[in-house]
Amino acid sequence: MTLFYLGLPLALVPAAIVLARPPESAVIAAMDEITFASPKEKGKAELVEGKVGKAVRFAFEKDARGTFFTSPIHGTPAWDQAAGFSFWVKGNGIDQFAGLELIHDNDYAVRYDLCFPVKGTAWTKVTVAWGDLIPVLPGPKAKPLGPGGNPPSKVSGVWIGKWWYWGDYPAGTFTIDEIRLEQKIDRDPNDTEPVGPPLGRVREKLKAGKPITVVTMGDSLTDTRHWANRKVVWPALFADAVKTKYKSAVTVHNPAIGGTQLRQNLVLIPRWLDKMPEPDLVTVFFGANDWEAGMRGEEFTAACEAAVDRIRRATKGKADVLLLTTNPTAEKWETMAELGAACRAAAKSRGTGLADTEKAFHNAGKDDRNKLYVDDRVHLSPAGHAVVAETVLKAIEDSGK
């Protein structure tokens, strides 16, 4: 299992490997005492035996949503000279994922999140480059952490926990030891564009009648748990259309979570990667929640480009990537056009596939847009889901033409 540096694998080093102990100047937190304050409820920190000396065990109760262990850890000038940091983690035998968050410059609107695996009961080293951490809220200060972005020395807090957008909060216990700066972190090169048409590999598999695997990243327009999607949802319509037309079996892993934004879902890539490490196709369909949170064109272009880079690196270049343009609502028929333009710009700059759902909806709804939506005029009706599915399939078929 891996994590990401702009989509690249984060090193997970088995505890059996003997590592040279870094100098004490590299120590961020030795974890020999409890420096993380426990939340008022649903969480408890305690000192236990560690990999080296003592360590801190974090216990979360079920449904610990928005529950954090907070610390006064602050960055120093040495952080700006480091490539990132590492820590040791040990689980209690239950495979799951945990969350880490850094606060920048005492501004709680500039938060950087990381999802890391907790597997088995052996000590495992997690290595995190500054760029692995994702700014989860939009805004002019939400730059990448590290070179060319916000300086790590301005980090003003390190937290352990999960915000609301995770959507899954099982009970869990894990122990962390020795958080240290890392001076060098090797980068994986597998974020390059595929050779040939952007969706050529998927298209050729369909033409040959071979099975394909698909990950559908998205918000409530894709989430099967949303009330509007319980009977009909576009990924299922897409899979049915492929099976009918090409006789190809389609396995869909749908990690979409209603109400979420693109960057928040980038944090959660390790979860679906654990289920489907090398999908043939990853679709990315976001925008309305980003817009409501203040995301606008230029920043959304950068977010989409980062998404492509991370997906390619995470899947070792095996996945074709398809960006869907931000979908209009019946009331915001033209309002979010700059996000649609941002998706097109990112698809062009990163050489991905593009399913222009914005254009498709404008065509399909030019006489009656309301038929494409349920009563709230935001979420999709069966007719709206059909338009998305048809647009995705056409994007694959037309790739390279």
Sine and cosine of phi, psi and omega as CSV:
sin_phi,cos_phi,sin_psi,cos_psi,sin_omega,cos_omega
0.00,0.00,0.62,-0.78,-0.08,-1.00
-0.75,-0.66,0.29,-0.96,0.16,-0.99
-0.86,-0.52,-0.24,-0.97,-0.21,-0.98
-0.74,-0.67,0.56,-0.83,0.27,-0.96
-0.88,-0.48,0.98,-0.22,-0.20,-0.98
0.74,0.67,0.64,0.77,-0.01,-1.00
0.99,-0.14,-0.18,0.98,-0.06,-1.00
-1.00,0.09,0.41,-0.91,-0.04,-1.00
-0.90,0.44,0.69,-0.72,0.18,-0.98
-1.00,0.07,0.66,-0.75,-0.06,-1.00
-0.95,0.30,0.77,-0.64,0.14,-0.99
-0.91,-0.43,0.96,-0.29,-0.15,-0.99
-0.98,-0.18,0.86,-0.52,0.02,-1.00
-0.84,0.54,0.56,-0.83,-0.06,-1.00
-0.91,0.42,-0.33,0.94,-0.04,-1.00
-0.94,0.35,-0.35,0.94,-0.01,-1.00
-0.97,0.23,0.75,-0.66,-0.01,-1.00
-0.99,0.11,0.84,-0.55,-0.02,-1.00
-0.91,-0.42,0.58,-0.81,0.08,-1.00
-0.93,0.37,0.71,-0.70,-0.01,-1.00
-0.95,0.32,0.80,-0.60,0.01,-1.00
-0.91,0.41,0.36,-0.93,0.03,-1.00
-0.89,0.46,0.44,-0.90,-0.04,-1.00
-0.88,0.47,-0.43,0.90,0.02,-1.00
-0.90,0.43,-0.29,0.96,-0.01,-1.00
-1.00,0.04,-0.10,0.99,-0.08,-1.00
-0.95,0.31,0.81,-0.58,0.16,-0.99
-1.00,-0.01,-0.74,0.67,0.06,-1.00
-0.46,-0.89,0.89,-0.46,0.00,-1.00
-0.95,0.32,-0.34,0.94,-0.01,-1.00
0.90,0.44,0.40,0.92,0.06,-1.00
-0.99,0.11,-0.10,0.99,0.13,-0.99
-0.58,-0.82,0.28,-0.96,-0.05,-1.00
-0.99,0.11,0.97,-0.25,0.06,-1.00
-0.98,-0.22,-0.09,1.00,0.02,-1.00
-0.98,-0.17,0.85,-0.53,0.01,-1.00
-0.98,0.20,0.72,-0.70,0.02,-1.00
-0.96,0.28,0.51,-0.86,0.07,-1.00
-0.94,0.35,0.22,-0.98,-0.02,-1.00
-0.91,0.41,-0.49,0.87,0.01,-1.00
-0.49,-0.87,0.31,-0.95,0.08,-1.00
0.91,0.41,0.28,0.96,0.04,-1.00
-0.30,-0.95,0.56,-0.83,0.01,-1.00
-0.54,-0.84,0.70,-0.71,0.07,-1.00
-0.94,-0.33,0.65,-0.76,0.05,-1.00
-0.57,-0.82,0.44,-0.90,-0.01,-1.00
-1.00,0.08,0.76,-0.65,-0.01,-1.00
-0.68,-0.74,0.07,-1.00,0.08,-1.00
-0.92,0.39,0.70,-0.72,-0.07,-1.00
-0.93,-0.37,-0.17,-0.99,0.08,-1.00
-0.94,0.34,-0.64,0.77,0.09,-1.00
-0.74,-0.67,0.95,-0.31,-0.06,-1.00
0.95,0.30,-0.72,-0.69,0.01,-1.00
-1.00,-0.08,0.20,-0.98,0.05,-1.00
-0.49,-0.87,0.19,-0.98,-0.02,-1.00
-0.93,-0.36,0.81,-0.59,0.06,-1.00
-0.99,-0.15,0.78,-0.62,-0.01,-1.00
-0.96,-0.30,0.82,-0.57,0.01,-1.00
-0.89,-0.46,0.83,-0.56,0.05,-1.00
-0.93,-0.36,0.71,-0.71,0.13,-0.99
-0.99,0.17,0.26,-0.97,0.04,-1.00
-0.87,0.49,0.58,-0.81,0.02,-1.00
0.90,0.44,0.59,0.81,0.04,-1.00
-0.99,0.10,0.91,0.41,-0.02,-1.00
-0.99,0.14,0.78,-0.62,-0.03,-1.00
0.93,0.38,0.40,0.92,0.00,-1.00
-0.98,-0.18,0.82,-0.57,-0.08,-1.00
-0.73,-0.68,0.59,-0.81,0.27,-0.96
-1.00,-0.06,0.86,-0.51,-0.09,-1.00
-0.96,-0.27,0.45,-0.89,0.02,-1.00
-0.67,-0.74,0.34,-0.94,0.05,-1.00
-1.00,-0.03,0.26,0.96,-0.03,-1.00
-0.86,0.51,0.78,-0.62,0.02,-1.00
-0.86,-0.51,0.51,-0.86,0.09,-1.00
-0.94,0.34,0.32,-0.95,0.05,-1.00
-0.73,-0.68,0.20,-0.98,0.05,-1.00
-0.81,0.58,-0.47,0.88,0.02,-1.00
-0.89,0.45,-0.47,0.88,0.00,-1.00
-0.90,0.43,-0.56,0.83,-0.01,-1.00
-0.93,0.36,-0.39,0.92,0.00,-1.00
-1.00,0.01,-0.22,0.98,-0.04,-1.00
-1.00,-0.02,0.36,-0.93,0.05,-1.00
-0.99,0.13,-0.34,0.94,-0.03,-1.00
0.25,-0.97,-0.54,-0.84,-0.04,-1.00
-0.53,-0.85,0.14,-0.99,0.04,-1.00
-0.61,-0.79,0.28,-0.96,0.14,-0.99
-0.41,-0.91,0.33,-0.94,0.06,-1.00
-0.98,-0.18,0.64,-0.76,0.02,-1.00
-0.71,-0.70,0.59,-0.81,0.02,-1.00
-0.70,-0.72,0.79,-0.62,-0.01,-1.00
-1.00,-0.04,-0.10,-0.99,0.02,-1.00
-0.92,-0.40,0.36,0.93,0.04,-1.00
0.99,-0.17,-0.14,0.99,0.02,-1.00
-0.97,-0.25,0.86,-0.51,0.01,-1.00
-0.96,0.27,0.84,-0.54,0.05,-1.00
-0.36,-0.93,-0.14,-0.99,-0.01,-1.00
-0.81,-0.59,0.57,-0.82,0.00,-1.00
-0.85,-0.52,0.26,-0.96,-0.06,-1.00
-0.86,-0.50,0.61,-0.79,0.08,-1.00
-0.80,-0.60,0.60,-0.80,-0.03,-1.00
-0.67,-0.74,0.67,-0.74,0.10,-0.99
-0.93,-0.38,0.71,-0.70,0.09,-1.00
-0.99,-0.13,0.69,-0.73,-0.06,-1.00
-0.95,-0.32,0.83,-0.56,0.14,-0.99
0.82,0.58,0.63,0.78,0.03,-1.00
0.86,0.51,0.37,0.93,0.01,-1.00
-0.94,-0.33,0.96,-0.29,-0.09,-1.00
-0.96,0.27,-0.07,1.00,0.13,-0.99
-1.00,0.05,-0.14,0.99,0.05,-1.00
-0.91,-0.42,1.00,0.04,-0.07,-1.00
-0.88,-0.47,0.63,-0.78,0.00,-1.00
-0.88,-0.47,0.83,-0.56,-0.09,-1.00
-0.91,-0.41,0.45,-0.89,0.02,-1.00
-0.61,-0.79,0.66,-0.75,0.11,-0.99
-0.95,-0.32,0.81,-0.58,0.01,-1.00
-0.74,-0.67,0.52,-0.85,-0.06,-1.00
-0.98,0.18,0.56,-0.83,0.14,-0.99
-0.83,-0.56,0.97,-0.26,-0.14,-0.99
-0.76,-0.65,0.67,-0.74,0.07,-1.00
0.92,0.38,-0.39,-0.92,-0.04,-1.00
-0.80,-0.60,0.11,0.99,0.01,-1.00
-1.00,-0.01,0.47,-0.88,0.10,-0.99
-0.93,0.37,0.75,-0.66,0.00,-1.00
-0.75,-0.66,0.66,-0.75,0.00,-1.00
-1.00,-0.05,0.78,-0.63,0.08,-1.00
-0.95,-0.32,0.83,-0.56,0.00,-1.00
-0.94,-0.35,0.78,-0.62,-0.15,-0.99
-0.82,-0.57,0.92,-0.40,0.15,-0.99
-0.97,0.25,0.46,-0.89,-0.03,-1.00
-0.82,0.58,-0.62,0.78,-0.03,-1.00
-0.94,0.33,-0.20,0.98,0.08,-1.00
-0.92,0.39,-0.49,0.87,-0.05,-1.00
-0.98,0.21,0.74,-0.67,-0.15,-0.99
-0.95,-0.31,0.79,-0.61,0.12,-0.99
-0.94,0.33,0.90,-0.43,-0.20,-0.98
-1.00,-0.03,-0.10,1.00,0.03,-1.00
-0.85,-0.53,0.59,-0.81,0.01,-1.00
-0.97,0.26,0.31,-0.95,0.05,-1.00
0.56,-0.83,0.31,-0.95,-0.06,-1.00
-0.90,0.43,-0.40,0.92,0.01,-1.00
-1.00,0.02,-0.13,0.99,-0.10,-1.00
-0.99,0.13,0.89,0.46,0.02,-1.00
-1.00,-0.02,0.33,-0.95,0.10,-1.00
-0.84,0.54,0.47,-0.88,0.03,-1.00
-1.00,0.04,0.75,-0.66,0.03,-1.00
0.92,-0.40,-0.29,-0.96,-0.08,-1.00
-0.78,0.62,0.77,-0.63,-0.01,-1.00
0.99,0.12,-0.10,1.00,-0.01,-1.00
-0.77,-0.64,-0.63,-0.78,0.00,-1.00
-0.98,0.19,0.69,-0.73,-0.05,-1.00
-0.95,0.33,0.75,-0.66,0.05,-1.00
-0.86,0.51,-0.43,0.90,-0.01,-1.00
-0.88,0.47,-0.31,0.95,0.00,-1.00
-1.00,-0.01,0.07,1.00,0.07,-1.00
-0.88,0.48,0.74,-0.67,-0.09,-1.00
-0.88,-0.48,0.11,0.99,0.04,-1.00
-0.09,-1.00,0.59,-0.80,0.09,-1.00
-0.85,-0.52,0.84,-0.54,-0.06,-1.00
-0.87,-0.49,0.44,-0.90,0.10,-1.00
-0.87,-0.50,0.85,-0.53,0.01,-1.00
0.39,-0.92,-0.15,-0.99,-0.08,-1.00
-0.72,-0.70,0.71,-0.70,0.11,-0.99
-0.99,0.13,0.05,-1.00,-0.11,-0.99
-0.86,0.51,-0.49,0.87,-0.16,-0.99
-0.95,0.30,-0.15,0.99,0.03,-1.00
-0.91,0.41,-0.58,0.81,0.05,-1.00
0.96,0.28,-0.05,1.00,-0.06,-1.00
-0.57,-0.82,0.86,-0.52,-0.12,-0.99
-0.69,-0.72,0.94,0.35,0.03,-1.00
-0.96,0.29,0.36,-0.93,0.14,-0.99
-0.91,0.41,0.56,-0.83,-0.03,-1.00
-0.22,-0.98,0.46,-0.89,0.03,-1.00
-0.72,-0.70,0.73,-0.68,0.08,-1.00
-0.50,-0.87,0.37,-0.93,-0.06,-1.00
-0.87,-0.49,0.68,-0.74,0.02,-1.00
-0.87,-0.49,0.67,-0.74,0.01,-1.00
-0.68,-0.73,0.52,-0.85,0.14,-0.99
0.73,0.69,1.00,0.09,0.14,-0.99
-1.00,0.02,0.86,-0.51,-0.12,-0.99
-0.70,-0.72,0.46,-0.89,0.14,-0.99
-0.94,0.33,0.53,-0.85,0.09,-1.00
-0.87,-0.50,0.81,-0.59,-0.06,-1.00
-0.98,0.18,-0.45,0.90,-0.01,-1.00
-0.62,-0.78,0.74,-0.67,0.07,-1.00
-0.74,-0.68,0.87,-0.50,-0.01,-1.00
-0.94,0.35,0.64,-0.77,0.00,-1.00
-0.98,-0.19,0.65,-0.76,0.08,-1.00
-0.99,0.12,0.73,-0.68,-0.07,-1.00
-1.00,0.10,0.04,1.00,-0.17,-0.99
-0.99,0.16,0.77,0.64,0.09,-1.00
-0.87,-0.49,0.31,0.95,-0.07,-1.00
-0.99,0.17,0.35,-0.94,0.04,-1.00
-0.93,0.38,0.57,-0.82,0.08,-1.00
-0.92,0.39,0.44,-0.90,0.06,-1.00
-0.97,0.24,0.70,-0.71,0.01,-1.00
1.00,-0.09,-0.20,-0.98,-0.01,-1.00
-0.85,0.52,0.49,-0.87,-0.08,-1.00
-0.82,0.58,-0.60,0.80,-0.02,-1.00
-0.90,-0.44,0.40,0.92,-0.10,-0.99
-0.89,0.46,-0.60,0.80,-0.04,-1.00
-0.92,0.38,-0.65,0.76,0.04,-1.00
-0.92,0.39,-0.69,0.72,-0.02,-1.00
-0.86,0.51,-0.69,0.73,-0.01,-1.00
-0.91,0.41,-0.59,0.81,0.06,-1.00
-0.90,0.44,-0.67,0.75,0.01,-1.00
-0.91,0.42,-0.69,0.72,-0.01,-1.00
-0.87,0.49,-0.51,0.86,0.02,-1.00
-1.00,0.02,0.01,1.00,0.00,-1.00
0.95,0.31,0.36,0.93,-0.02,-1.00
-1.00,0.08,0.43,-0.90,0.02,-1.00
-0.94,0.35,0.48,-0.87,0.08,-1.00
-0.76,-0.65,0.42,-0.91,0.08,-1.00
-0.89,-0.45,0.65,-0.76,-0.12,-0.99
-0.70,-0.71,0.71,-0.70,0.17,-0.99
-0.94,-0.33,0.80,-0.60,-0.05,-1.00
-0.93,-0.38,1.00,-0.02,0.05,-1.00
-0.97,0.24,0.69,-0.72,-0.01,-1.00
-0.01,-1.00,-0.08,-1.00,0.01,-1.00
-0.95,-0.31,-0.58,-0.81,-0.09,-1.00
-0.94,0.33,-0.21,0.98,0.08,-1.00
-0.97,0.24,-0.21,0.98,-0.05,-1.00
-0.86,-0.51,-0.42,0.91,-0.08,-1.00
-0.90,0.44,0.87,-0.50,-0.02,-1.00
-0.93,0.36,-0.29,0.96,-0.01,-1.00
-0.99,0.10,-0.20,0.98,-0.01,-1.00
-0.94,0.33,0.59,-0.80,-0.12,-0.99
-0.85,0.52,-0.52,0.86,-0.05,-1.00
-0.97,0.22,-0.23,0.97,-0.14,-0.99
-0.93,-0.38,0.13,0.99,-0.15,-0.99
-0.94,0.33,-0.42,0.91,0.02,-1.00
-0.98,-0.21,-0.61,0.79,-0.03,-1.00
-0.69,-0.73,0.73,-0.68,0.07,-1.00
-0.56,-0.83,0.60,-0.80,-0.20,-0.98
-0.88,0.48,-0.61,0.80,0.02,-1.00
-0.85,0.52,-0.59,0.81,0.03,-1.00
-0.94,0.35,-0.64,0.77,0.05,-1.00
-0.90,0.44,-0.64,0.77,0.05,-1.00
-0.88,0.48,-0.73,0.68,-0.01,-1.00
-0.88,0.48,-0.67,0.74,0.02,-1.00
-0.89,0.45,-0.66,0.75,-0.01,-1.00
-0.90,0.43,-0.64,0.77,0.02,-1.00
-0.91,0.42,-0.70,0.72,0.00,-1.00
-0.89,0.46,-0.66,0.75,-0.02,-1.00
-0.93,0.37,-0.72,0.69,-0.12,-0.99
-0.99,0.14,-0.61,0.79,-0.13,-0.99
-0.90,-0.43,-0.09,1.00,-0.03,-1.00
0.88,0.48,0.41,0.91,0.01,-1.00
-0.99,-0.11,0.73,-0.68,0.10,-0.99
-0.96,0.27,0.67,-0.74,-0.02,-1.00
-0.85,-0.52,0.84,-0.54,0.10,-0.99
-0.96,-0.27,0.90,-0.44,-0.04,-1.00
-0.96,-0.29,0.79,-0.61,0.21,-0.98
-0.95,-0.32,0.89,-0.45,-0.13,-0.99
-0.93,-0.37,0.99,-0.15,0.00,-1.00
-1.00,-0.06,0.23,0.97,-0.09,-1.00
-0.87,0.50,0.59,-0.81,0.01,-1.00
-0.75,-0.67,0.86,-0.51,-0.01,-1.00
-0.86,0.52,0.62,-0.78,0.06,-1.00
1.00,0.07,-0.03,1.00,-0.11,-0.99
-0.99,-0.12,0.28,-0.96,0.02,-1.00
-0.96,-0.28,0.24,-0.97,-0.06,-1.00
-0.84,0.54,-0.80,0.60,-0.09,-1.00
-0.88,0.47,-0.57,0.82,0.04,-1.00
-0.88,0.47,-0.60,0.80,0.03,-1.00
-0.96,0.26,-0.40,0.92,0.11,-0.99
-0.91,0.41,-0.57,0.82,0.07,-1.00
-0.85,0.52,-0.60,0.80,-0.15,-0.99
-1.00,0.00,0.12,0.99,0.03,-1.00
-0.79,0.61,-0.65,0.76,-0.01,-1.00
-0.83,0.56,-0.48,0.88,-0.03,-1.00
-0.92,0.38,-0.74,0.67,0.00,-1.00
-0.97,0.23,-0.46,0.89,0.04,-1.00
-0.89,0.45,-0.52,0.85,0.04,-1.00
-0.91,0.41,-0.51,0.86,0.00,-1.00
-1.00,0.02,-0.57,0.82,-0.08,-1.00
-0.61,-0.79,0.99,0.15,-0.16,-0.99
-0.93,0.36,-0.44,0.90,-0.03,-1.00
-0.69,-0.73,0.91,0.41,0.00,-1.00
-0.92,0.40,0.42,-0.91,0.07,-1.00
-0.96,0.29,-0.54,0.84,-0.09,-1.00
-0.60,-0.80,0.68,-0.73,0.15,-0.99
-0.84,-0.54,0.84,-0.55,0.05,-1.00
-0.98,-0.21,0.58,-0.82,-0.07,-1.00
-0.78,-0.63,0.92,-0.39,-0.16,-0.99
-0.70,-0.71,1.00,-0.08,-0.07,-1.00
-0.61,-0.79,0.12,-0.99,0.18,-0.98
0.52,-0.85,-0.70,0.71,-0.10,-0.99
-0.90,0.44,-0.69,0.73,0.02,-1.00
-0.94,0.34,-0.57,0.82,0.07,-1.00
-0.88,0.48,-0.70,0.72,0.00,-1.00
-0.86,0.50,-0.74,0.67,-0.02,-1.00
-0.89,0.46,-0.46,0.89,0.01,-1.00
-1.00,0.09,-0.05,1.00,0.04,-1.00
0.96,-0.29,0.05,1.00,0.03,-1.00
-0.93,0.36,0.69,-0.73,0.02,-1.00
-0.75,-0.66,-0.05,-1.00,-0.27,-0.96
-0.78,0.62,-0.87,0.49,-0.10,-0.99
-0.88,0.48,-0.68,0.73,0.00,-1.00
-0.92,0.38,-0.58,0.81,0.01,-1.00
-0.94,0.34,-0.57,0.82,0.10,-0.99
-0.85,0.53,-0.73,0.68,0.01,-1.00
-0.89,0.46,-0.63,0.78,0.01,-1.00
-0.91,0.41,-0.65,0.76,0.02,-1.00
-0.92,0.39,-0.65,0.76,0.04,-1.00
-0.89,0.45,-0.67,0.74,0.04,-1.00
-0.89,0.45,-0.61,0.79,0.03,-1.00
-0.87,0.49,-0.71,0.70,0.01,-1.00
-0.88,0.48,-0.72,0.69,-0.01,-1.00
-0.86,0.51,-0.71,0.70,-0.04,-1.00
-0.92,0.39,-0.67,0.75,-0.01,-1.00
-0.90,0.43,-0.69,0.72,0.01,-1.00
-0.89,0.45,-0.69,0.73,0.00,-1.00
-0.94,0.35,-0.64,0.77,-0.01,-1.00
-0.90,0.44,-0.60,0.80,-0.04,-1.00
-1.00,-0.09,0.21,0.98,0.03,-1.00
0.85,0.53,0.57,0.82,0.05,-1.00
0.97,0.26,0.11,0.99,-0.08,-1.00
-0.99,0.14,-0.40,0.91,-0.10,-0.99
-1.00,-0.06,0.71,-0.71,0.27,-0.96
-0.98,0.22,0.57,-0.82,-0.05,-1.00
-0.89,-0.45,0.73,-0.69,0.01,-1.00
-0.83,-0.56,0.90,-0.43,0.10,-1.00
-1.00,0.01,0.75,-0.66,0.12,-0.99
-0.98,-0.20,0.72,-0.70,0.01,-1.00
-0.92,0.40,0.49,-0.87,0.03,-1.00
-0.82,0.57,0.78,-0.63,-0.09,-1.00
-0.99,0.16,0.70,-0.72,0.08,-1.00
-0.95,0.31,0.39,-0.92,0.21,-0.98
-0.97,-0.23,0.18,-0.98,-0.01,-1.00
-0.89,0.45,-0.56,0.83,0.00,-1.00
-1.00,0.07,-0.59,0.80,0.04,-1.00
-0.98,-0.18,0.86,0.51,-0.09,-1.00
-0.92,0.40,-0.58,0.81,0.02,-1.00
-0.86,-0.51,-0.21,0.98,-0.19,-0.98
-0.85,0.53,-0.67,0.75,-0.11,-0.99
-0.99,-0.10,0.41,0.91,-0.07,-1.00
-0.85,0.53,-0.53,0.85,-0.03,-1.00
-0.93,0.38,-0.42,0.91,0.08,-1.00
-0.96,0.28,-0.60,0.80,0.11,-0.99
-0.87,0.48,-0.69,0.73,0.04,-1.00
-0.89,0.45,-0.58,0.82,0.02,-1.00
-0.90,0.43,-0.65,0.76,0.04,-1.00
-0.89,0.46,-0.67,0.74,0.01,-1.00
-0.90,0.44,-0.66,0.75,0.00,-1.00
-0.90,0.44,-0.67,0.75,0.00,-1.00
-0.92,0.38,-0.64,0.77,0.03,-1.00
-0.88,0.48,-0.64,0.77,0.00,-1.00
-0.94,0.34,-0.70,0.71,-0.07,-1.00
-0.94,0.33,-0.49,0.87,-0.03,-1.00
-0.97,-0.24,-0.01,1.00,0.05,-1.00
0.91,0.42,0.67,0.74,0.02,-1.00
-0.98,-0.21,0.13,-0.99,0.19,-0.98
-0.95,0.30,0.37,-0.93,0.02,-1.00
-0.69,-0.73,0.83,-0.56,0.16,-0.99
-0.96,-0.30,0.96,-0.28,-0.11,-0.99
-1.00,0.09,0.98,0.22,-0.01,-1.00
-0.92,0.39,-0.51,0.86,0.05,-1.00
-0.86,0.51,-0.75,0.66,0.01,-1.00
-0.90,0.43,-0.66,0.75,-0.01,-1.00
-0.89,0.45,-0.63,0.78,0.02,-1.00
-0.94,0.35,-0.64,0.77,0.03,-1.00
-0.89,0.46,-0.59,0.81,0.04,-1.00
-0.95,0.31,-0.72,0.69,-0.06,-1.00
-0.94,0.34,-0.46,0.89,-0.07,-1.00
-0.95,-0.32,0.31,0.95,-0.07,-1.00
-0.91,0.42,-0.47,0.88,0.04,-1.00
-0.99,-0.14,-0.54,0.84,-0.02,-1.00
-0.44,-0.90,1.00,-0.02,-0.03,-1.00
-0.94,0.34,-0.46,0.89,-0.10,-0.99
-0.90,0.44,-0.40,0.91,-0.02,-1.00
-0.92,0.39,-0.29,0.96,-0.03,-1.00
-1.00,0.06,-0.07,1.00,-0.10,-0.99
-0.76,-0.64,0.35,-0.94,0.18,-0.98
-0.98,0.19,-0.13,-0.99,-0.15,-0.99
-0.87,0.50,-0.45,0.89,-0.02,-1.00
-0.98,0.21,-0.12,0.99,0.07,-1.00
0.90,0.43,0.35,0.94,0.03,-1.00
-0.85,-0.53,-0.79,0.61,-0.05,-1.00
-1.00,0.06,0.33,-0.94,-0.25,-0.97
-1.00,0.05,0.65,-0.76,0.18,-0.98
-0.99,0.16,0.15,-0.99,0.11,-0.99
-0.79,0.61,-0.61,0.79,0.03,-1.00
-0.91,0.42,-0.63,0.78,0.03,-1.00
-0.92,0.39,-0.68,0.73,0.05,-1.00
-0.87,0.49,-0.61,0.79,0.01,-1.00
-0.90,0.44,-0.63,0.77,0.03,-1.00
-0.88,0.47,-0.69,0.72,0.01,-1.00
-0.89,0.46,-0.75,0.67,-0.03,-1.00
-0.87,0.50,-0.69,0.73,0.01,-1.00
-0.90,0.43,-0.62,0.79,-0.02,-1.00
-0.93,0.36,-0.63,0.78,0.04,-1.00
-0.90,0.43,-0.73,0.69,-0.01,-1.00
-0.90,0.44,-0.66,0.75,0.01,-1.00
-0.90,0.44,-0.59,0.81,0.03,-1.00
-0.88,0.47,-0.62,0.78,0.04,-1.00
-0.93,0.37,-0.72,0.69,-0.04,-1.00
-0.90,0.44,-0.56,0.83,-0.06,-1.00
-1.00,-0.01,-0.04,1.00,-0.05,-1.00
-0.87,0.50,0.81,-0.58,0.04,-1.00
1.00,-0.02,-0.12,0.99,0.01,-1.00
-0.97,0.26,0.00,0.00,0.00,0.00
